[in-house]
Amino acid sequence: MRVALLTSYRQQCGVATYAENLVEAFAGTSIEPVVFAPRLTRGERAEDGPAPARLWGANRAFGVEAFPVMRAIRAAGCDLVHLNVNLSLFSSRIVFALVTLARRAGMPVVATLHGRDGGGLGRRFKVWRLYRALRGAHLVVHNDAHASEARAFGHAKEAVSVVPHGMPPVAPPRPLAEARRALGLAPERPVLAHFGFLVPDKGVLEMVRAVASLRERRAPELFYWVSGAVNPRDPSSLAYLEAVRAEVRRLGLEAHVHLNAAFVSHDEAIAAMQAADWIVLNYQTGSAQASSGAVSRALASGRPVAVSEAAVFDDVRSAVHTLRGPLEPALGALLEGTALAADVAERSRRHMQEASWPSVAELHAALYRRLTREP
């Protein structure tokens, strides 16, 4: 079966990484994905690898742009259309037009939702319009709470499927001392790490302050490794990076905080996270994001992961430790609890097996087969 996958691809974008992993997982199966992507924005560059056809303008495309996209889909002989939907990738206008044209052509439409309702009034209006545009599509979400939201927006229960966010293979274990030496850190230093884009709701600024306080009170050798790229699609990201840098300077932590603002490869990210006692994702909100790609990378390192109570982590809650209460004592408890770290690491390994990319690809394939058999 040929599936038209409309998504960001080979870009510095979590949705692109998700799509690339899904395409790779389909290799050797009966599903042949054909990727179509939005045009790159000014200053954005493509990552290495096969280049997809880039056919529409991200975010602000008019409905008329759906016509050449559908011509390309039909010319490729596709049987089904699958949209990776995020507000930064699709306007509701082109989504409505694509769903309408595909259904008129007899093609079922699947849409994976990578964002949720929430935020300011303007954003919530965009989400409402997007749900309206997706009437007639079968929705894929990553957790039950998001499925309930979709039904509240008018989608029938049978038109919404919960499919876990795919998980990469867990990296081979690596001794902490070896991983730390590779980064130029003393083996005996306690290390906390962050991975993911730097934007204001990620809680990195609060982590820097908590690390400074912990160093003064109980862990003078504590090091904070931040592997966080600037998000090219978010204007607030660069400003947030500068705010974090300024706070590091103000607190005199230049020798105790590593702040990497570059988009690093999967292997580089894993190597850095394997040097950490704990990977901490201290998201402050996360309610408007459907699932976290960053936490899947963190779990793939094999190191224990601690997260905030943000709803974005609900689908991996059984695989992580949830931070509750004031941040500083919660982090201090992590540094003292070896039994807790071992328990969380074991739970995360079980979760990674259950939500592996091959398993997720098979769930998608079963959905595609069912939809193409239905009238």
C-alpha positions in Angstrom: 0.0 0.0 0.0 1.3 3.5 -0.9 0.7 6.1 1.7 1.2 9.9 1.1 2.9 11.2 4.3 2.5 15.0 4.5 4.9 16.2 7.1 8.0 18.2 7.9 11.0 16.1 6.9 14.8 16.4 7.1 14.4 19.5 9.1 15.3 20.7 12.6 11.9 19.9 13.9 10.5 17.3 16.3 7.7 16.4 13.9 10.3 15.8 11.2 12.2 13.4 13.5 8.9 11.6 14.3 8.2 11.2 10.6 11.7 10.0 9.7 11.5 7.3 12.4 8.1 6.2 11.2 9.3 5.9 7.6 12.3 3.9 8.7 10.1 1.6 10.7 7.9 0.9 7.6 11.0 -0.5 5.8 10.4 -4.2 4.9 6.6 -4.0 5.5 3.7 -3.8 3.1 3.5 0.0 3.6 5.4 2.2 1.1 5.4 5.8 2.4 5.8 8.7 -0.1 6.8 11.8 1.7 5.6 15.3 0.8 6.8 18.3 2.8 6.3 22.0 3.3 8.8 24.4 1.7 11.7 25.5 3.9 11.3 28.9 5.6 13.8 31.7 5.2 17.1 30.7 6.8 16.1 27.1 7.3 18.2 24.4 5.8 17.5 20.8 5.0 19.2 18.0 6.9 21.2 15.4 5.1 19.3 12.5 3.5 16.8 11.9 0.7 14.9 15.2 -0.1 11.1 15.0 -0.3 9.0 17.1 -2.7 8.4 20.4 -0.9 5.0 21.6 -2.2 3.3 24.1 0.1 4.0 27.0 2.4 4.2 26.1 6.1 1.6 27.6 8.5 0.0 30.2 6.2 -0.8 28.3 3.0 -4.0 29.1 1.2 -6.4 26.3 0.3 -5.5 26.6 -3.4 -2.1 25.1 -2.6 -3.8 21.8 -1.9 -4.5 21.3 -5.6 -0.8 20.7 -6.8 -0.3 18.6 -3.6 -3.2 16.4 -4.5 -2.0 16.1 -8.1 1.4 14.9 -6.9 -0.3 12.4 -4.5 -2.4 11.0 -7.3 0.5 10.9 -9.7 2.4 8.8 -7.1 -0.4 6.3 -7.0 -1.1 6.6 -3.3 -4.0 4.8 -1.6 -4.3 6.9 1.5 -3.2 10.3 2.8 -1.6 10.7 6.2 -1.0 14.2 7.6 1.4 15.0 10.5 -0.4 18.0 11.8 1.1 20.8 13.8 0.0 24.5 13.7 3.5 25.5 12.5 3.2 23.2 9.5 -0.4 23.5 8.2 -3.0 26.2 8.0 -6.5 25.1 8.6 -7.3 26.3 5.0 -5.0 23.8 3.3 -6.0 21.1 5.7 -9.7 21.5 4.9 -8.9 21.5 1.2 -6.7 18.5 1.4 -9.2 16.4 3.3 -12.0 17.4 0.9 -10.0 16.7 -2.2 -8.7 13.4 -0.9 -12.1 12.1 0.1 -13.5 13.1 -3.3 -10.7 11.1 -4.8 -11.8 8.1 -2.7 -8.7 8.2 -0.4 -9.1 7.9 3.3 -7.3 10.6 5.4 -5.4 10.0 8.6 -4.1 12.9 10.7 -1.7 12.6 13.6 -2.2 15.5 15.9 1.1 16.8 17.4 -0.5 19.7 19.3 -3.4 20.1 21.7 -5.8 22.8 22.7 -4.4 25.4 25.1 -2.5 28.6 25.3 -3.8 32.1 24.4 -7.1 32.9 22.8 -5.6 33.2 19.4 -3.9 29.8 19.5 -7.1 28.2 20.8 -9.1 29.6 17.9 -6.5 28.1 15.5 -6.9 24.7 17.2 -10.7 25.0 16.9 -10.4 25.8 13.2 -8.0 22.9 12.7 -10.4 20.4 14.3 -13.2 21.7 12.1 -11.0 21.3 9.0 -10.2 17.7 10.0 -13.8 16.5 10.1 -13.8 13.5 7.8 -10.3 12.5 8.7 -9.4 9.7 11.1 -7.3 11.2 14.0 -4.3 9.6 15.6 -3.3 10.8 19.1 -0.8 9.6 21.7 -2.8 9.4 24.9 -6.4 9.0 26.2 -6.6 12.6 27.4 -6.0 13.9 23.8 -8.5 11.4 22.5 -11.1 12.8 24.9 -10.3 16.3 23.7 -10.8 15.3 20.0 -14.2 13.8 20.9 -15.1 17.0 22.7 -14.4 18.9 19.5 -16.9 16.7 17.7 -15.0 13.7 16.4 -16.7 10.3 16.9 -15.1 7.8 19.2 -14.5 5.4 16.3 -12.8 8.1 14.3 -10.0 8.6 16.9 -7.2 6.1 17.5 -4.6 6.2 20.4 -1.2 5.1 19.2 1.9 5.5 21.4 4.6 7.9 20.4 7.3 5.7 18.9 10.4 5.0 20.9 13.9 4.4 19.5 16.0 1.5 20.7 17.7 1.9 24.1 21.4 2.6 23.6 23.8 0.0 24.9 24.7 0.7 28.6 27.8 2.8 29.2 29.6 3.3 32.5 29.0 6.8 34.0 32.7 7.4 34.5 33.5 6.6 30.8 30.7 8.8 29.6 31.8 11.7 31.8 35.4 11.5 30.8 34.3 11.7 27.1 32.7 15.1 27.9 35.7 16.4 29.8 33.9 15.9 33.2 35.4 14.4 36.3 33.9 10.9 36.9 32.9 11.7 40.5 30.9 14.8 39.6 27.1 14.5 39.9 25.4 15.5 36.7 21.9 16.6 35.7 21.0 17.0 32.0 18.4 18.6 29.8 17.6 17.7 26.2 15.3 19.5 23.8 14.6 22.8 22.2 15.1 25.9 24.3 11.8 27.7 24.6 10.4 29.6 27.6 8.1 26.8 28.9 10.9 24.2 29.2 11.9 25.3 32.7 15.6 25.5 32.0 15.9 28.9 33.6 14.4 27.5 36.8 16.7 24.5 36.7 19.8 26.8 36.5 18.6 28.6 39.6 18.0 25.4 41.5 21.4 24.0 40.5 23.0 27.2 41.9 21.2 26.7 45.2 22.0 23.0 45.4 25.7 23.7 44.8 25.7 26.1 47.7 23.7 23.9 50.1 24.4 20.2 49.4 26.2 19.3 46.1 29.1 21.7 45.4 30.4 19.6 42.5 27.0 19.5 40.7 27.1 20.0 36.9 24.2 20.9 34.6 24.5 19.8 31.0 22.0 21.5 28.7 21.8 20.1 25.2 19.1 22.4 23.9 18.9 23.8 20.4 17.3 27.1 19.3 14.0 26.4 17.6 14.2 28.2 14.2 10.4 28.3 14.0 9.9 30.0 17.4 11.0 33.6 17.7 11.0 33.4 21.5 13.7 30.6 21.4 16.7 32.8 20.8 15.6 35.3 23.4 15.2 32.5 25.9 18.7 31.2 25.2 20.2 34.7 25.9 18.1 34.9 29.1 19.5 31.5 30.3 23.1 32.6 29.4 22.6 35.8 31.3 21.4 33.9 34.4 24.3 31.5 34.2 26.7 34.5 34.2 24.8 36.3 37.0 25.0 33.2 39.2 28.7 32.6 38.4 28.0 29.1 36.9 30.0 29.4 33.7 32.3 26.5 34.8 29.3 24.4 36.0 26.8 24.7 33.2 27.3 23.5 29.6 24.9 25.2 27.3 24.9 23.9 23.8 22.5 25.8 21.5 23.1 23.6 18.5 20.9 20.9 17.0 22.9 17.7 17.7 22.6 14.3 16.2 20.9 11.4 18.0 24.2 9.8 18.8 25.7 13.0 20.2 22.6 13.6 22.3 22.7 10.0 23.7 26.4 10.3 24.5 25.8 13.4 26.5 22.7 12.1 28.4 24.5 8.9 29.3 26.9 11.0 31.4 24.0 12.2 33.6 22.8 10.8 36.9 19.3 12.0 35.9 17.8 13.6 32.8 15.4 16.3 34.0 12.7 17.7 31.7 11.2 20.5 33.9 8.5 21.7 31.5 6.3 24.5 33.0 3.2 24.0 30.8 3.4 21.5 28.0 -0.4 21.4 27.8 -0.6 22.5 24.2 1.9 19.8 23.0 0.4 16.4 22.3 3.5 14.4 23.3 7.2 15.0 23.8 9.8 13.8 21.3 12.5 15.0 23.7 11.5 12.5 26.4 11.6 9.6 23.9 15.3 10.5 23.2 16.0 10.9 26.9 14.5 7.4 27.6 16.6 6.0 24.8 19.8 6.9 26.7 19.0 4.3 29.3 19.5 6.8 32.1 16.7 7.6 34.5 14.4 10.4 33.5 12.5 12.8 35.8 9.8 15.1 34.5 7.4 17.8 35.7 3.7 17.2 36.2 3.0 18.8 32.7 0.3 16.9 30.8 2.7 16.4 27.8 4.3 13.6 29.8 1.2 11.7 30.6 1.8 9.0 28.0 5.1 8.1 29.5 4.2 8.6 33.2 4.8 4.9 34.1 8.4 5.1 32.7 9.6 8.2 34.4 9.8 9.8 37.9 7.5 12.8 38.4 8.9 15.8 40.2 6.5 17.2 42.8 6.7 20.1 45.1 9.5 22.8 45.1 12.2 22.1 42.5 15.3 22.3 44.6 14.4 19.6 47.2 12.9 17.4 44.5 16.2 17.5 42.6 18.1 16.9 45.9 16.1 13.7 46.4 17.1 12.5 42.9 20.8 12.9 43.7 20.5 10.8 46.9 18.2 8.0 45.7 20.1 5.2 43.9 17.3 2.8 44.5 14.9 5.2 42.9 17.2 5.6 39.8 17.4 1.9 39.3 13.6 1.4 39.6 12.9 4.2 37.1 15.5 2.9 34.6 13.9 -0.6 34.7 10.4 0.8 34.2 11.6 2.9 31.3 13.2 -0.1 29.6 9.9 -2.0 29.7 8.0 1.0 28.2 10.6 1.4 25.4 10.0 -2.2 24.4 6.2 -1.9 24.4 6.3 1.4 22.4 9.1 0.6 19.9 8.9 2.1 16.5 8.3 -1.3 14.8 5.3 -1.9 17.1 4.0 1.6 16.3 4.5 1.1 12.6 2.4 -2.1 12.7 -0.4 -0.2 14.5 -0.4 2.4 11.7 -0.4 -0.4 9.1 -3.4 -2.1 10.7 -5.2 1.3 10.7 -4.4 1.9 7.1 -5.6 -1.5 6.0 -8.9 -1.1 7.9 -9.6 2.4 6.5 -8.9 1.4 2.9 -11.3 -1.6 3.2 -14.1 0.7 4.4 -16.3 2.5 1.9 
